[in-house]
Amino acid sequence: MRKNGTAMSDAFESKFEEYLESDAYEKSEGLLFSAVRAAYKAGWRAAGGDFLPALELLPQQSEQMQTN
């Protein structure tokens, strides 16, 4: 196999697709979304934006984080 060849690319794409469909990726994606949303909300408030009520967009993630 060549390092820059199609066989290596196919193996990479296959493993990457497998990861994207995994529970680990779903959890990571949810946590990242929550962190970005919290940072945006803090910036919004700091810039004088209206108070935003606390929303739980990912209640399953919040419950898991509290029990761990």
MARKEFI-660632 format. One record per residue (C-alpha): residue in three letters; x negated, y, z negated. Coordinates in steps of 0.25 Angstrom, whole numbers. Each point is the difference from the previous one (the first is absolute). Layout:
BEGIN
+-----+-------+-------+-------+
: res :     X :     Y :     Z :
+-----+-------+-------+-------+
: ala :     X :     Y :     Z :
...
+-----+-------+-------+-------+
END
This chain:
BEGIN
+-----+-------+-------+-------+
: res :     X :     Y :     Z :
+-----+-------+-------+-------+
: met :     0 :     0 :     0 :
: arg :    -5 :    14 :     3 :
: lys :     1 :    10 :   -11 :
: asn :     7 :    10 :     8 :
: gly :     8 :   -10 :     8 :
: thr :    14 :    -3 :     1 :
: ala :     0 :   -12 :    -9 :
: met :    -5 :     9 :   -12 :
: ser :    11 :    10 :     3 :
: asp :    11 :   -11 :     1 :
: ala :    -5 :    -5 :   -14 :
: phe :     0 :    13 :    -6 :
: glu :    14 :     4 :     6 :
: ser :     5 :   -13 :    -5 :
: lys :    -5 :     1 :   -14 :
: phe :     4 :    15 :    -1 :
: glu :    14 :    -3 :     5 :
: glu :     1 :   -11 :   -11 :
: tyr :    -4 :    10 :   -10 :
: leu :    10 :    10 :     4 :
: glu :    11 :   -11 :    -2 :
: ser :    -5 :    -3 :   -14 :
: asp :     6 :     3 :   -13 :
: ala :   -13 :     6 :    -4 :
: tyr :     1 :    10 :    11 :
: glu :    15 :     4 :    -3 :
: lys :    -4 :     2 :   -15 :
: ser :   -12 :     9 :     4 :
: glu :     8 :     8 :    10 :
: gly :    11 :     3 :   -10 :
: leu :   -10 :     4 :   -10 :
: leu :    -7 :     9 :    10 :
: phe :    13 :     6 :     4 :
: ser :     4 :     3 :   -15 :
: ala :   -14 :     7 :    -2 :
: val :     1 :     9 :    12 :
: arg :    15 :     4 :    -3 :
: ala :    -4 :     3 :   -15 :
: ala :   -12 :     9 :     6 :
: tyr :     9 :     7 :    10 :
: lys :    10 :     2 :   -11 :
: ala :   -10 :     6 :    -9 :
: gly :    -5 :     9 :    11 :
: trp :    14 :     4 :     3 :
: arg :     3 :     4 :   -15 :
: ala :   -14 :     8 :    -1 :
: ala :     4 :     8 :    13 :
: gly :    13 :     4 :    -7 :
: gly :     9 :   -10 :     6 :
: asp :    13 :    -3 :    -6 :
: phe :     0 :   -11 :   -11 :
: leu :     2 :   -13 :     6 :
: pro :     7 :   -11 :    -8 :
: ala :    -8 :   -12 :    -3 :
: leu :     4 :   -11 :    11 :
: glu :    -4 :   -14 :    -1 :
: leu :    -2 :    -4 :    15 :
: leu :    -7 :   -13 :    -4 :
: pro :     7 :    -5 :   -12 :
: gln :    -6 :   -14 :     1 :
: gln :   -14 :     6 :     0 :
: ser :     3 :     9 :   -12 :
: glu :     5 :   -12 :    -8 :
: gln :   -12 :    -9 :     4 :
: met :   -10 :    11 :    -4 :
: gln :     7 :     2 :   -14 :
: thr :    -1 :   -15 :    -3 :
: asn :   -14 :    -1 :     4 :
+-----+-------+-------+-------+
END
